[in-house]
Amino acid sequence: MSGIDASIRRAIKEDRLHPRCKADLDRLSLANSSMPDSDIWLDVRAVELYFQVDRRRVYRLIESGRLPHERVGRKILINKQAASVALASPERKR
């Protein structure tokens, strides 16, 4: 992607953060439900859409241990309340 300028990279990145299918809309409706945040479990794509963060950031937080999660088979589930706490704190640059 060396020949692509920053504005095009930003547009590509922003397009990924919008719902693309009915499953994405279902994920957002779950995240926006009136249930308490401690009872809502989201997958990585739902966290990406709801909190408008990059998927790589979510995985980095999981790998570093700052984002608690549960694995159900191959799926990673993240508590909405824990995600809001972890994503509110600024991530340190390496």
C-alpha positions in Angstrom: 0.0 0.0 0.0 3.0 2.3 -0.4 1.4 4.1 -3.4 -1.8 4.9 -1.6 -2.0 8.3 0.1 -3.3 8.8 3.7 -6.8 9.9 2.7 -7.5 6.8 0.7 -6.1 4.6 3.6 -8.4 6.4 6.0 -11.4 5.9 3.7 -10.6 2.2 3.4 -10.3 1.9 7.2 -13.6 3.8 7.8 -15.5 1.6 5.4 -14.6 -1.4 7.4 -16.1 0.1 10.5 -19.7 0.3 9.1 -22.2 -2.4 9.1 -21.9 -4.5 6.0 -24.6 -7.1 6.4 -27.6 -8.1 8.5 -25.4 -10.0 11.0 -23.5 -6.7 11.7 -26.8 -4.9 12.3 -27.8 -7.7 14.7 -24.6 -7.3 16.5 -25.1 -3.6 16.9 -28.7 -4.1 18.1 -27.4 -6.5 20.8 -24.8 -3.9 21.9 -27.4 -1.2 22.1 -30.0 -3.3 24.0 -31.4 -2.1 27.3 -29.9 -5.0 29.2 -27.2 -4.1 31.8 -23.7 -3.9 30.2 -22.4 -6.6 32.5 -24.9 -9.1 30.9 -24.0 -8.4 27.3 -21.3 -10.4 25.6 -20.0 -9.3 22.2 -17.8 -10.9 19.6 -14.7 -9.1 18.2 -16.6 -7.7 15.2 -19.4 -6.3 17.4 -16.7 -4.6 19.6 -15.1 -3.2 16.4 -18.4 -1.8 15.2 -19.9 -0.6 18.5 -16.7 1.1 19.8 -15.5 2.2 16.4 -12.0 0.7 16.9 -9.8 -1.3 14.6 -9.9 -5.1 14.9 -6.1 -5.1 15.4 -6.4 -2.9 18.5 -9.0 -5.3 20.0 -6.7 -8.3 19.4 -3.7 -6.4 20.9 -5.7 -5.7 24.0 -6.7 -9.3 24.3 -3.2 -10.6 23.8 -1.7 -8.1 26.4 -4.3 -9.2 28.9 -5.9 -5.8 29.3 -9.2 -6.9 27.7 -10.7 -9.8 29.6 -12.5 -12.3 27.3 -13.9 -15.8 27.2 -13.4 -18.4 24.4 -16.4 -20.5 23.3 -14.9 -22.9 20.8 -13.1 -20.6 18.3 -15.2 -17.6 19.1 -13.9 -14.9 21.4 -16.5 -13.2 23.5 -15.9 -9.9 25.3 -18.1 -8.4 28.1 -19.4 -5.0 27.0 -18.6 -3.4 30.4 -15.0 -4.7 30.3 -14.6 -3.5 26.7 -15.8 0.0 27.6 -13.3 0.2 30.5 -10.4 -1.2 28.4 -11.1 0.9 25.4 -11.6 4.1 27.4 -8.0 4.0 28.7 -5.4 5.1 26.2 -3.2 2.4 24.7 0.5 2.9 25.2 2.6 3.2 22.1 5.6 0.9 21.8 
